[in-house]
């Protein structure tokens, strides 16, 4: 109960009291349901038992709820008080009810689940084929239908027929919940003279025959005849005659060998071990033929190579082969002639002149399998003797030649003359002066690494060119002495001289080494050239080097 005192502002003695009674209301949702089926549809009739109570714990009703909302779990909803819902598919559905008081001020929710089991359609059991004149028995796989109707007019769950030809039979059956099943089966009528094929060594299972493979194993490319007697529903025997063509299959065994570690392919199948393998192939009749492979794995010998320390080329090193084979054969690249005659030894001493690959092959007597191994000899040092000369040839103007040791990786040297018979020094440079009577000299160099047997030799020959040429630097045409320009020489063969003034104009030319220039234009004394420097160019060949052309360029002063 609630009270309210009301008085006037201007006169508080004038007043009155208002009162009202307020009670609490709580909606409590509840419902029941009944399940049924009709014409293969699934129905749920819902009875609303929701009520209003005065407290949350009180179960006594003080009235009915004033609004409702249903969710049937299949996408349908309703606000009716007691609705009915129909489901087209079996399954489990969740039904939710929300019961509310007026204006949806308060609400309560309750949820229940209902499961409708599916109808399982049946099928028709019938023989796939029968012989002409035989009886066929047909029935529904699931019994207990309320109604049956065959297309022959018969109204039972099973049927006996004697078809004259291939026929389709239809059975319409209705169950207790109104679901209708339509079942069909086709019975083929055949001539019971059956013709079929089978592969030898295979079991035959068809047309009711069960012929073991052992019966067919001894026949190939042959037609066998079998009979099967069967008593019909009416007590009459039917005879099925099977004309069975037996096709041959083939088996072949091949034998082969391969070396251990080598790849082996058996009809594109890679094999790595010996044993018995099989591969199937189908012939034109679909029969498998089998090819067996008896593969033997042959032994392969082992081989490892070693070599001793290699300080330099042409140094003796030892090649060692550790093998399980019965024989060995060595080769080298590039060819090392020092191993010639020793190629079949397990251990041999060689003298490589450069980086060399040594290859050894070993095998077992009586077996084709071989093993190959390689060892590479790299030189620790690149010792190479080399001589540099101050000039390629000597002549009478310069008869001294300097020979310089420019070898690589050496720590010492020795110079020789006369085919290594005359030692002449150990310094970096060796100086040789020609005797005018000599034609050439050959100098030999031995470069070595101290403390080892590593050495290398080389030699160089320098010729002495005995041709000589003298060219004056000035002459005086108007004087009694030294009044002509001439070139002197020894062993000069072909000769051509050209003289130019300072403007590049040719004033004199000649191919006669005995001819002199008198200082005139084209050697004409009546046309004297002016005083000054003139440039000459001499091209010639010598008797000692007839295939070589020499050129000498210089200047001469003409004085008047």
C-alpha positions in Angstrom: 0.0 0.0 0.0 1.3 3.5 -0.9 0.0 6.9 0.6 0.4 10.5 -0.5 -0.6 13.6 1.6 -1.7 16.6 -0.5 -2.0 20.3 0.9 -2.5 23.8 -0.6 0.4 26.1 -0.8 -1.5 29.1 0.5 -3.4 27.2 3.3 -1.6 24.2 4.7 -4.6 23.4 6.9 -6.4 22.4 3.8 -5.2 18.9 2.8 -6.2 15.4 1.9 -4.6 11.8 1.5 -4.3 9.6 -1.6 -3.6 5.9 -1.4 -3.1 3.0 -3.9 -2.4 -0.8 -3.7 0.5 -2.2 -5.9 1.1 -6.0 -6.3 4.0 -7.8 -8.1 3.4 -10.0 -11.1 5.9 -12.5 -12.7 5.3 -14.4 -16.0 6.3 -18.1 -15.9 6.5 -19.7 -19.4 5.5 -23.4 -19.9 4.0 -25.5 -22.6 3.4 -29.1 -23.7 3.3 -30.7 -27.2 1.9 -33.7 -29.0 3.7 -35.2 -32.1 1.9 -36.7 -35.1 2.4 -37.6 -38.7 0.0 -37.3 -41.7 0.7 -37.9 -45.4 4.4 -38.2 -44.6 4.3 -34.7 -42.9 5.4 -34.1 -39.3 3.1 -32.1 -37.0 3.6 -30.6 -33.6 0.5 -29.4 -31.7 1.5 -27.0 -28.8 -0.6 -26.3 -25.7 0.4 -23.1 -23.8 0.4 -23.5 -20.0 2.1 -20.3 -19.1 0.8 -18.3 -16.1 1.5 -15.2 -13.9 2.6 -15.6 -10.2 3.1 -13.1 -7.4 6.7 -14.1 -6.6 9.6 -15.7 -8.4 9.3 -18.8 -6.3 5.5 -19.1 -6.1 3.9 -21.7 -8.3 0.3 -20.6 -7.7 -1.2 -18.8 -10.7 -2.8 -15.3 -10.3 -3.6 -15.0 -13.9 -2.7 -15.8 -17.5 0.1 -14.2 -19.5 -1.0 -11.5 -21.9 1.3 -12.0 -25.0 3.3 -14.8 -26.5 6.1 -15.4 -29.1 6.9 -18.8 -30.5 10.0 -19.8 -32.5 9.6 -23.3 -34.1 13.3 -23.9 -35.1 12.6 -24.1 -38.8 12.4 -20.4 -39.6 8.7 -20.1 -38.7 7.3 -18.0 -35.8 3.9 -17.3 -34.2 2.2 -15.1 -31.6 -0.8 -17.4 -31.2 -1.5 -18.9 -27.8 -1.8 -22.5 -28.9 -0.3 -22.9 -32.4 0.3 -26.0 -34.5 3.4 -26.3 -36.7 4.1 -28.7 -39.6 7.6 -29.8 -40.6 8.3 -31.1 -44.1 11.5 -32.9 -43.1 12.3 -35.2 -40.2 15.0 -34.1 -37.7 15.4 -32.5 -34.3 13.8 -29.1 -33.9 14.2 -26.6 -31.0 10.9 -24.9 -30.0 11.2 -21.7 -27.9 8.3 -19.8 -26.1 8.5 -16.3 -24.7 5.6 -15.5 -22.3 5.0 -11.8 -21.4 2.7 -9.6 -19.4 0.9 -6.6 -20.9 3.0 -4.3 -23.2 5.8 -6.9 -23.1 7.1 -5.3 -19.9 8.3 -8.7 -18.5 9.0 -12.0 -20.1 10.0 -15.5 -19.4 11.5 -18.0 -21.9 11.4 -21.8 -22.1 12.9 -24.2 -24.7 12.1 -27.8 -25.6 13.5 -30.1 -28.3 11.5 -32.6 -30.4 12.8 -35.3 -32.7 10.9 -36.7 -35.7 12.5 -39.9 -37.0 12.8 -40.2 -40.8 10.8 -42.5 -42.9 13.2 -45.1 -44.5 12.1 -45.9 -48.1 12.3 -49.5 -49.2 13.6 -51.1 -52.3 12.4 -54.0 -54.5 14.2 -57.3 -54.3 14.2 -59.0 -57.7 16.4 -61.1 -59.9 18.5 -59.2 -62.4 17.8 -61.8 -65.1 16.1 -65.1 -65.5 16.1 -67.7 -68.2 13.2 -67.8 -70.6 10.3 -69.8 -69.0 11.7 -69.4 -65.4 9.8 -67.9 -62.5 10.9 -64.7 -60.9 10.2 -63.9 -57.3 9.9 -60.2 -56.3 9.2 -58.6 -52.9 9.7 -55.3 -51.0 12.9 -55.3 -48.9 11.0 -53.7 -46.0 7.8 -55.4 -44.9 5.0 -54.0 -42.7 3.5 -51.5 -45.1 -0.2 -50.8 -44.6 -1.0 -51.0 -48.4 0.6 -52.6 -51.5 -0.2 -52.2 -55.1 1.7 -53.9 -58.0 1.4 -52.7 -61.6 0.1 -56.2 -62.3 -2.9 -55.6 -60.0 -1.6 -57.8 -57.2 -1.9 -56.3 -53.6 0.5 -58.3 -51.5 4.1 -57.6 -50.5 5.6 -60.2 -52.8 4.9 -61.4 -56.4 5.7 -64.5 -58.6 5.9 -63.9 -62.3 7.0 -65.8 -65.4 8.0 -63.0 -67.9 8.1 -63.7 -71.6 10.6 -60.8 -72.2 12.5 -58.2 -70.2 9.9 -56.5 -68.0 9.8 -53.6 -65.5 7.7 -54.2 -62.3 6.4 -51.4 -60.1 5.2 -51.7 -56.4 3.5 -48.7 -54.7 3.4 -49.1 -50.9 2.0 -46.8 -48.2 3.1 -47.0 -44.6 1.2 -46.2 -41.4 2.2 -42.5 -41.4 1.0 -42.0 -44.9 4.4 -42.0 -46.6 4.2 -43.5 -50.1 7.2 -45.5 -51.7 7.4 -46.3 -55.4 9.8 -49.2 -56.1 10.8 -50.5 -59.5 12.8 -53.4 -60.7 13.6 -54.7 -64.2 13.9 -58.4 -64.8 15.8 -59.4 -68.0 14.8 -62.5 -69.8 17.7 -64.2 -71.6 18.4 -67.3 -73.5 20.0 -69.6 -71.0 22.6 -70.6 -73.5 25.1 -68.2 -72.0 28.3 -67.2 -73.8 31.1 -65.6 -71.7 34.9 -65.4 -71.3 37.4 -65.9 -68.5 41.1 -65.8 -68.2 43.0 -68.9 -67.4 44.0 -69.2 -63.7 41.1 -67.0 -62.7 37.9 -68.0 -60.8 34.6 -67.6 -62.7 31.7 -66.1 -60.7 28.7 -65.1 -62.9 25.2 -66.2 -63.9 25.1 -68.3 -60.7 28.2 -70.4 -61.7 31.1 -70.8 -59.3 34.0 -72.3 -61.3 37.4 -72.5 -59.4 40.6 -71.4 -61.1 42.0 -74.9 -60.6 39.4 -76.2 -63.1 40.4 -73.7 -65.7 44.2 -73.8 -65.2 44.9 -76.6 -67.7 42.8 -75.0 -70.5 43.8 -72.2 -72.8 42.1 -70.8 -75.9 39.4 -73.4 -75.4 35.5 -73.2 -75.0 34.2 -75.2 -72.0 30.5 -76.0 -71.5 28.9 -76.0 -68.0 25.3 -76.7 -66.9 23.4 -75.4 -63.9 20.1 -77.0 -62.8 17.8 -74.8 -60.7 14.3 -75.7 -59.4 11.7 -73.0 -59.8 8.9 -72.0 -57.4 6.6 -74.3 -59.2 8.9 -77.3 -58.9 10.2 -77.2 -62.5 13.9 -77.5 -63.2 15.5 -74.9 -65.4 18.8 -75.6 -67.1 21.4 -72.9 -67.8 24.1 -73.8 -70.2 27.4 -71.8 -70.0 29.7 -71.7 -73.0 32.8 -70.4 -71.4 35.8 -69.2 -73.6 39.0 -69.6 -71.6 41.7 -67.2 -72.8 45.3 -68.0 -72.2 47.7 -66.1 -70.0 51.4 -66.1 -70.3 54.2 -66.3 -67.8 57.9 -65.7 -68.6 60.9 -65.6 -66.4 64.0 -63.6 -67.4 67.3 -63.6 -65.7 69.7 -60.6 -65.5 72.5 -59.2 -63.4 73.6 -55.7 -62.4 76.5 -54.2 -60.5 76.0 -53.0 -56.9 75.3 -49.3 -56.9 74.3 -49.1 -60.6 70.7 -48.0 -61.5 68.5 -50.8 -62.9 65.1 -50.3 -64.6 62.5 -53.0 -64.9 59.8 -51.7 -67.2 60.4 -48.1 -65.9 60.5 -49.4 -62.3 63.8 -48.4 -60.7 65.5 -51.3 -58.8 68.4 -51.0 -56.3 68.6 -54.6 -55.0 68.6 -58.1 -56.4 65.6 -60.4 -56.0 62.5 -61.6 -57.8 60.2 -59.0 -59.4 57.0 -59.3 -61.3 55.3 -57.0 -63.9 51.7 -57.6 -65.1 50.5 -56.8 -68.7 47.0 -57.1 -70.1 46.4 -58.7 -73.5 43.7 -57.9 -76.0 41.3 -60.1 -74.1 42.0 -58.3 -70.8 43.9 -61.3 -69.3 47.0 -60.5 -67.3 50.3 -61.9 -68.4 53.2 -61.9 -65.9 56.9 -61.3 -66.6 59.1 -62.3 -63.7 62.7 -61.0 -63.3 65.3 -62.9 -61.4 67.8 -60.1 -60.8 71.2 -61.0 -59.4 73.3 -58.3 -57.7 77.0 -58.6 -58.6 79.7 -57.5 -56.3 81.6 -54.3 -56.9 85.2 -53.9 -55.6 86.2 -50.9 -53.4 88.9 -48.5 -54.4 90.5 -45.5 -52.7 93.5 -43.5 -53.9 96.2 -41.5 -52.0 99.3 -39.7 -53.0 102.3 -38.3 -51.2 103.3 -34.6 -50.7 103.8 -32.7 -54.0 106.1 -29.6 -53.5 106.6 -28.9 -57.2 106.3 -30.3 -60.7 108.7 -32.9 -61.9 109.1 -34.0 -58.3 108.8 -37.7 -57.6 105.5 -38.5 -55.8 104.0 -41.9 -54.8 100.5 -42.9 -55.9 98.9 -45.6 -53.7 95.7 -47.6 -54.5 93.8 -49.4 -51.7 91.5 -51.9 -53.5 89.6 -55.1 -53.1 89.7 -55.8 -56.8 91.9 -58.3 -58.6 93.5 -55.9 -61.1 94.0 -52.2 -61.6 94.7 -49.8 -64.5 96.0 -46.2 -64.2 95.5 -43.3 -66.6 96.3 -39.6 -66.3 95.1 -36.3 -67.8 97.1 -34.7 -69.2 99.2 -37.7 -70.1 102.1 -38.3 -67.6 104.8 -40.2 -69.5 106.6 -41.0 -66.2 104.0 -43.7 -65.4 104.5 -45.5 -68.7 105.0 -49.2 -68.1 103.7 -49.1 -64.5 100.0 -48.6 -65.1 99.0 -52.0 -63.6 100.8 -51.5 -60.2 99.0 -50.7 -56.9 101.8 -48.3 -56.0 103.8 -46.3 -58.5 106.1 -43.2 -58.5 105.4 -40.4 -61.0 106.8 -37.0 -61.9 103.9 -34.7 -62.9 104.9 -31.5 -64.8 101.6 -29.7 -64.1 98.3 -30.2 -62.3 97.4 -33.8 -63.2 94.3 -36.0 -62.6 95.2 -39.6 -62.0 92.4 -42.1 -62.6 92.4 -45.8 -61.5 90.0 -48.6 -62.5 89.8 -51.8 -60.6 87.6 -55.0 -61.0 87.2 -58.6 -60.0 88.2 -61.5 -62.3 85.1 -63.0 -63.9 82.8 -60.1 -63.1 82.0 -57.1 -65.3 81.6 -54.6 -62.4 84.4 -52.1 -62.1 85.1 -49.2 -59.7 86.7 -45.9 -60.7 88.5 -43.4 -58.5 90.5 -40.3 -59.1 93.1 -38.2 -57.2 94.2 -34.8 -58.3 97.8 -33.7 -57.9 98.0 -30.0 -57.3 101.5 -28.5 -57.2 102.3 -26.7 -53.9 104.6 -24.3 -55.7 104.7 -23.0 -59.3 108.4 -23.2 -59.9 109.1 -22.0 -63.4 112.5 -21.0 -64.8 112.5 -17.9 -67.0 115.3 -15.7 -68.5 115.0 -12.1 -69.5 117.6 -10.5 -71.8 118.5 -6.9 -72.3 118.3 -7.3 -76.1 117.2 -10.0 -78.5 120.4 -9.8 -80.6 123.9 -8.3 -80.3 125.8 -6.4 -82.9 129.2 -4.7 -83.3 127.9 -1.5 -81.7 126.6 -3.4 -78.6 128.3 -6.7 -78.0 127.3 -7.0 -74.3 124.1 -8.8 -73.3 122.6 -8.9 -69.7 120.7 -12.2 -68.7 118.3 -11.7 -65.8 116.7 -14.6 -63.7 113.0 -13.9 -63.5 111.9 -17.4 -62.5 108.9 -17.9 -60.1 109.0 -19.4 -56.6 112.7 -20.3 -56.8 115.2 -19.6 -53.9 118.4 -20.2 -55.9 119.9 -20.4 -59.4 123.0 -21.5 -61.4 124.1 -20.1 -64.8 125.8 -22.4 -67.3 127.4 -22.2 -70.8 128.2 -25.0 -73.2 125.3 -27.4 -72.5 125.4 -27.1 -68.7 129.1 -28.0 -68.8 130.5 -24.6 -67.7 129.1 -22.9 -64.6 129.4 -19.1 -64.8 127.5 -17.8 -61.8 124.7 -17.8 -59.2 123.8 -14.1 -59.1 120.5 -12.6 -60.3 122.1 -11.2 -63.4 124.7 -12.7 -65.7 126.6 -10.4 -68.2 128.1 -11.9 -71.4 130.4 -10.1 -73.8 130.6 -11.5 -77.4 133.8 -12.3 -79.1 133.6 -10.8 -82.6 134.3 -14.2 -84.0 131.2 -15.8 -82.5 127.9 -16.0 -84.3 125.7 -16.7 -81.2 125.8 -17.8 -77.5 123.4 -20.0 -75.6 123.0 -19.4 -71.8 121.4 -22.0 -69.5 119.6 -21.4 -66.2 118.9 -23.9 -63.4 116.3 -22.5 -61.0 115.7 -24.4 -57.8 114.1 -24.4 -54.3 116.8 -24.9 -51.6 116.4 -27.9 -49.4 114.2 -29.8 -52.0 114.7 -31.6 -55.2 112.5 -29.1 -57.0 114.2 -27.5 -60.0 113.5 -26.2 -63.5 115.8 -25.4 -66.4 115.6 -23.1 -69.4 117.9 -21.6 -71.9 118.0 -18.7 -74.4 120.2 -18.2 -77.5 121.3 -14.7 -78.5 122.7 -14.1 -82.1 125.5 -11.7 -83.0 124.5 -9.6 -86.0 127.7 -8.6 -87.7 126.2 -5.9 -90.1 127.2 -2.3 -89.2 126.2 1.1 -90.5 127.9 4.5 -90.0 126.1 7.7 -90.8 127.9 11.1 -90.6 126.3 13.9 -88.6 127.5 16.8 -90.8 129.3 17.6 -94.0 130.5 20.7 -96.0 129.8 20.6 -99.7 131.8 23.7 -100.5 135.0 22.6 -98.8 137.7 20.4 -100.2 137.4 17.8 -97.4 134.2 16.2 -96.0 132.2 17.6 -98.8 129.9 14.6 -99.4 127.3 12.8 -97.3 127.8 9.0 -97.5 126.7 6.0 -95.5 129.2 3.2 -94.7 128.3 -0.3 -93.6 129.3 -4.0 -93.4 127.1 -6.9 -94.7 124.4 -4.5 -96.0 122.2 -6.0 -98.7 119.1 -4.1 -99.8 119.4 -0.4 -99.2 117.3 2.8 -99.7 118.0 6.3 -98.4 115.6 9.3 -98.4 116.6 12.8 -97.3 114.1 15.6 -96.5 114.4 19.3 -95.7 112.8 20.9 -92.7 109.6 21.4 -94.7 109.3 17.7 -95.4 110.3 18.0 -99.1 112.3 15.1 -100.5 115.6 16.5 -101.8 117.5 13.2 -102.4 116.9 9.4 -102.7 119.0 6.5 -103.8 119.2 2.7 -103.6 122.9 2.5 -104.3 125.0 2.3 -101.1 128.1 3.4 -102.9 126.5 6.7 -104.1 127.2 9.9 -102.1 125.0 13.0 -101.7 126.8 16.2 -102.8 124.3 18.5 -101.1 122.4 19.4 -104.3 118.7 18.8 -105.1 118.5 15.3 -106.5 122.4 15.3 -106.4 122.5 18.2 -108.9 125.5 20.5 -107.9 124.0 23.3 -109.9 121.0 23.3 -107.5 122.6 23.5 -104.1 120.4 23.0 -101.0 120.4 25.6 -98.3 122.4 25.3 -95.1 120.6 23.5 -92.2 119.5 20.2 -90.7 118.1 17.5 -93.0 116.3 14.3 -91.9 117.3 11.0 -93.4 115.5 7.6 -93.4 117.4 4.5 -94.3 115.7 1.1 -94.9 117.9 -1.9 -95.3 118.5 -5.7 -94.9 121.6 -7.5 -93.6 123.2 -10.7 -94.9 122.9 -12.3 -91.4 119.2 -11.5 -91.2 117.9 -11.5 -94.8 114.3 -11.9 -93.8 114.3 -8.9 -91.5 114.0 -5.2 -92.5 115.8 -2.5 -90.5 115.0 1.2 -90.4 117.4 3.9 -89.3 116.2 7.5 -88.9 118.4 10.5 -88.0 119.5 14.0 -89.1 122.6 15.5 -90.8 123.8 19.1 -90.7 124.6 20.7 -94.1 127.2 23.5 -93.6 128.0 26.1 -96.2 
